[in-house]
């Protein structure tokens, strides 16, 4: 086989595997962006954090939210809930960032193939 073709195939395989690993890291971050609170399960995102912060700025103390299973959950202390959301989201983002940086530095196809998302998260 022509060496240029072989190199192109190797690079193509490398990019495909790297992209798959990056997608796996996103899924892992999404899983780590979940929080169980007051009996409900919530997906943490910027929208939820912003909404809770807005409620706090309007001097709301408690509020009823729909969790990911469409179950109404009364949160009795919005400040504590907001703090828990931010801490968990920050932790998930930091782990995602660090793992993504390490994966991006893996320039060898063997390092990418042998990559373990859980180990590096």
C-alpha positions, -999 to 999 in steps of 0.1 A, spaced: 0 0 0 12 35 -8 27 51 23 7 83 19 -25 63 18 -15 43 48 -7 76 67 -41 90 57 -59 59 69 -40 60 102 -49 97 107 -85 90 98 -87 62 123 -70 84 149 -95 112 144 -125 88 145 -114 73 178 -105 107 192 -139 120 183 -156 90 199 -135 94 231 -145 131 232 -182 122 229 -178 97 257 -163 124 279 -194 146 272 -217 118 281 -197 113 313 -199 150 322 -237 149 315 -240 120 340 -220 139 366 -242 169 361 -271 152 378 -280 159 414 -304 142 438 -320 168 461 -351 167 483 -361 134 468 -359 146 432 -333 141 405 -322 172 386 -301 178 355 -278 207 363 -273 232 335 -268 269 332 -305 275 327 -315 258 360 -287 276 379 -298 309 363 -335 303 371 -328 294 408 -305 325 410 -333 347 396 -358 333 422 -333 341 450 -329 376 437 -367 380 438 -364 370 475 -381 336 470 -372 312 497 -388 280 483 -402 268 450 -417 238 434 -396 223 405 -402 195 381 -374 169 383 -362 149 353 -390 124 358 -416 152 358 -422 147 395 -429 179 414 -404 185 441 -407 213 467 -373 229 474 -375 244 508 -342 264 508 -333 279 474 -300 292 486 -288 258 496 -301 242 465 -284 268 443 -251 262 462 -254 225 457 -262 230 420 -232 252 414 -208 230 434 -218 198 415 -218 216 381 -184 231 388 -170 197 398 -184 180 366 -170 208 344 -136 207 360 -133 169 356 -145 173 320 -120 200 313 -90 182 328 -99 149 310 -105 167 277 -71 184 280 -53 152 287 -71 135 258 -63 163 235 -26 160 243 -26 123 234 -11 124 199 -4 87 196 -32 65 184 -23 38 210 -29 64 238 -63 73 224 -73 37 218 -63 27 254 -80 58 269 -103 51 298 -128 79 305 -136 67 340 -99 65 350 -93 101 338 -125 116 350 
